[in-house]
Amino acid sequence: MGSIAGKWKARVLEAAGAVVDLVFPRHCVGCGGAVEDDVYAFMCAPCRADLYFIDGAYCRACGYPYLGMTAADRVCPNCRELRPVFERGRALLLHRGLGGRLVVELKYYKGLFLRNDLVRLIGRFGDLEVYIGDAVLVPVPLHPRKERERGFNQSRFLAGLFAAVADGAMVEDALVRTRDTDSQTRLRREERAGNVKNAFAIAPSVTIRSDKTYIVVDDVYTTGATLNACAVALLKGGVRAVRVLSLAHG
């Protein structure tokens, strides 16, 4: 009886979903057009075809792809200039087209409705489980004022999705933002590092585990200044190994 009831429940939910789609058609976050397939709920096939997945050759320090190359040096020119203190970096997508739009929906519009689509995207990266391993995922913290205004920290949301792909991974708010900094998007590249310097610290209630790798999670890697400042704070707090992970790379 249980299996029969389960099948009927599944059919009812499927029918209900079809009715909802009929009354409130799903629209693609990229182009605004209708989404007519069942693979992704809010990303149409043409827009998905424009996604650039970073799964070939990429900078091992920050995750930026080496377009058209099968092998590359260990670090890219940006990392030679930044000199990151974190040991490795990964990003899933280039921050352009639909990849950029996903970041905007999360950062400014509390895009919780994208959860299942993002889980599907993350799931296509089989090596992420190894990269995340048994790590502690640390979302880039917002200043309390900004988090109150938004009601949402997109980095914490993404950290939870990333942690779900690997056994033993956990999310911890290990950092706090000590200064209400200017938005990095308004600053030139050379100003960004100074803007976030000493802007992060270990949260008072957190106990650092020296046997764990800590991975700082953000929605987008642009110059790396914010992620590097977070890594500096973690290392000062006793962390031995820091990596970074972002949904998109600018």
Order of alpha helices (4+ residues) and beta strands (2+ residues): alpha-alpha-alpha-beta-alpha-alpha-alpha-beta-alpha-alpha-beta-beta-alpha-beta-beta-alpha-beta
